[in-house]
Amino acid sequence: MNRNLNALRQRVTTLFLSEILYRKILLLFVIVAVLAGCRAERIDKLVIKRYSDKLSQPPSKGSPYITITTSLKPGKTVPSVTEKEVDKMLPLLFYWQWEDKFICTLNPKIPVNTFTNAVLPYANKNLKQKLNENRIELSVDQIPSSFAFADKVHLIWFIYGFQWDQLSLTPDYKAMIVSYKVFAKDNSVVKTGLIKIADSNKKVEKQVYGSGKIGISAYLDQYDLNIATMSKKVVDAIVAEL
């Protein structure tokens, strides 16, 4: 009798714990799905906060000897568009791991404005003299403007949960391509060329504990700096060809 009673108690306890485990797993699935859906919006909000003012400001005006245009279409009038690419999940008994990956594409106006603001003052140092009273037109035909954001979440839980995230932001490694035409005083074309500068942006990785922040500013800091540096390299390459 006691054996049967103990067996019944163990079975009830097992069923009760299984029900709790099932509810926890179901709740975690819901939480993961909701967070993944909100993540794209959060990334865009961070980009908007950083670039909305710069996007609305017109770029620096050209000069009599240099004009900068672009063949890139501006697309939507928002600073960025983020889309979910993949999600992976590994649900074990007391350890969960899932990964979300998003592609954030910046409005090309952002890097093109950075290019213009970097090139115009830099060109005054040596390009103006090299042109010898001719004028030049630059066309930005390709420029790095997107990156992949991946968040790999680790969760160990039994009664309480302990979570840490491994964030990574990876550039698309797209080269900066700028074509140019040099015009004489009579508007005849005296020289054309195409400059290609390799993308100098690097992958940014960060580990955070708890909920954490996306930490996207670290990548965008280096992105703005590298676009400006690559823009100056374009000027250097043109000077070398003239």
Secondary structure, DSSP 8 states (H G I E B T S, - for coil): -HHHHHHHHHHHHHHHHHHHHHHHHHHHHHHHHHHHHHHHHHHHHHHHHHHHHHHHS-----BTTEEEEE-S---SSSSEEEEEEEEEEEE-SSEEEEEEEEEEEE-THHHHHHHHHHHHHHHHHHHHHHHTT-EEEEEEEE---EEEEEEEEEEEESSSEEEEEEEEEEE----EEEEEEEE-TTS-EEEEEEEEE------EEEEEESS----THHHHHHHHHHHHHHHHHHHHHHHHH-
